[in-house]
Amino acid sequence: MTQQKIVLVTGATKGIGREIARQFGELGWIVLVGGRDLARAETVVKELAADGGEAAAVRVEVTDETSARQAAEWIEQQYGRLDVLVNNAAIIPEGDGPVSAVSIESLRAGFETNVLGLVATAQAMLPLLRRAEAARVVNLSTELSSMTRVGDPESRMSTVFTTGYNTSKAAVNMVTVMLANELRSEGILVNAADPGNCATDMGGWDAPRTPAQGAAVAVRLATLPADAPTGQLHAEEGRLPW
Ligand SMILES: NC(=O)c1ccc[n+]([C@@H]2O[C@H](COP(=O)([O-])OP(=O)(O)OC[C@H]3O[C@@H](n4cnc5c(N)ncnc54)[C@H](OP(=O)(O)O)[C@@H]3O)[C@@H](O)[C@H]2O)c1
């Protein structure tokens, strides 16, 4: 089995996910570029290979449990284990809006990708993570998931009315804490990362932070030492309140 560390990043075809993949490539890891569109994942693999990294494309459509299972089977055949899973894939659902007006369909779509998709991917990859020496799971979250921040009328977070996105990411936080509790005795750390508002399709191209700055938050949590915290939400400046 290879000594090189292996990471799977979901939604690595663009934005912060692509940057997370690139930063792991710089660290010398084998990068599994997860994408629902395999051809676009292959394009990212070529970019990483051009920079001298080792990478492979893996089709992961997080809303399709079969795809996550097939990805896990392929990773097992190729590498026999997984050191880090970065659950990055997410959406702001179409038609998201305030509680008074958001469509139930939109809420459902947000939960389908951001929560159910994340859990399905984690479940599929867990046997492989358990075979690693010091596995880590990082779930991409957001300040908009923080009830403390959204509940503070002085905070900019209280002025953003994306119910599907905020509530699904709050659920991601709970999944993070619960999975961290479940895996604590096995030495697998599970944390949530807030990349901050980054310039991507999701974050808006006038956002103040670069995808590289956002990605660095996730990469740091994915490479924490054994005595580091688990079950927490961190941004660049440190721990965020729930
Ligand atoms: N950008 C920000 O300001 C910001 C702030 C806080 C948190 N975040 C979080 O950071 C993460 C990355 O955000 P981003 O700004 O990079 O978003 P993005 O540019 O919209 O990229 C999202 C990625 O997720 C993939 N994806 C969406 N639905 C998927 C599905 N069903 N199956 C598999 N992949 C799927 C997309 O694939 P396609 O290319 O195929 O669509 C894309 O690769 C997200 O979890 C987001 O919530 C972002």
The ligand as an ORCA input file, in Angstrom:
! r2SCAN-3c Opt
* xyz 0 1
  N     -17.924     30.667     -1.714
  C     -18.240     31.085     -0.500
  O     -18.261     32.297     -0.218
  C     -18.544     30.091      0.588
  C     -18.752     30.589      1.893
  C     -19.018     29.696      2.918
  C     -19.063     28.345      2.640
  N     -18.870     27.888      1.378
  C     -18.918     26.435      1.157
  O     -17.753     26.004      0.474
  C     -18.052     24.896     -0.387
  C     -17.603     25.202     -1.803
  O     -18.275     26.373     -2.240
  P     -17.911     27.101     -3.620
  O     -18.085     28.534     -3.375
  O     -16.636     26.584     -4.157
  O     -19.135     26.600     -4.540
  P     -19.224     26.379     -6.112
  O     -18.211     27.199     -6.815
  O     -20.653     26.533     -6.451
  O     -18.785     24.842     -6.273
  C     -19.585     23.847     -5.712
  C     -19.048     22.497     -6.088
  O     -19.960     21.506     -5.588
  C     -20.324     20.653     -6.664
  N     -21.645     20.076     -6.486
  C     -22.836     20.705     -6.336
  N     -23.813     19.801     -6.251
  C     -23.238     18.573     -6.334
  C     -23.723     17.259     -6.320
  N     -25.029     16.987     -6.214
  N     -22.838     16.229     -6.418
  C     -21.523     16.479     -6.540
  N     -20.996     17.708     -6.595
  C     -21.858     18.744     -6.495
  C     -20.256     21.527     -7.875
  O     -20.200     20.710     -9.034
  P     -20.606     21.272    -10.499
  O     -19.396     22.016    -10.962
  O     -20.884     20.034    -11.260
  O     -21.796     22.148    -10.297
  C     -18.969     22.282     -7.601
  O     -17.840     21.489     -7.905
  C     -19.552     24.663     -0.243
  O     -19.782     23.652      0.711
  C     -20.068     25.986      0.273
  O     -21.274     25.864      0.979
  C     -18.622     28.718      0.344
*
